[in-house]
Every structure is written in structure tokens, then in C-alpha cells.
Amino acid sequence: AEAMRDQALELLRSYADEPEVVATCCIGCGAHHRRMTKCSKCHTARFCSSECIKRMWPTHRPSCQRWQAEQAATDSPSNYLNE
């Protein structure tokens, strides 16, 4: 059972770069809860606990930074001038 859990978590981590996946379950443990915490930086990834946030930060960080940059570019006032 432990090996299966580890395999499932590894699979989840392989999808840590996909916004559609990280927005639906905890990227630290795969749990589905009604109340999860969004990443305070990218507002995309979800976590069920502070332990999962701490454990997954090194894995989530590159995606988080990229998503922040994409959001900033989308929200840029110059984008509205071109519409």
C-alpha cells in the first residue's frame, strides 16, 4: 500500500506544472477537500495543509513563478490598449 501511495504521489508531482490539475486537488498529497488553500503567489495551485505547502514548494516554485509572470502579462494595462 505504501508503494502504491508513493507511486500515486509521484504521478501527481509529474502534473505539478499543469494548472488544470493543480486547481482540482492538493498537489502535496492528492486529496480532494471542499476547503483548500490556494497558493498565495500564483493563486492556482491548491493545498490541503501547511505541511503540503512546505513539502511541495521546491517542486511548485518554478511553475508558480511562470504562472505569476503569465498573470502579470495578462493583467498588464498595455493589453487593454490593444483591444
Number of C-alpha atoms within 10 A of each C-alpha: 6 7 8 9 12 12 12 14 16 14 12 19 19 12 14 23 19 13 15 12 17 22 18 17 20 24 28 27 22 21 14 14 13 8 9 17 17 17 16 10 12 17 14 21 29 27 28 21 13 11 11 16 21 11 13 18 14 9 15 19 15 12 17 22 13 13 19 15 13 13 13 11 12 12 11 11 10 10 10 9 7 6 5
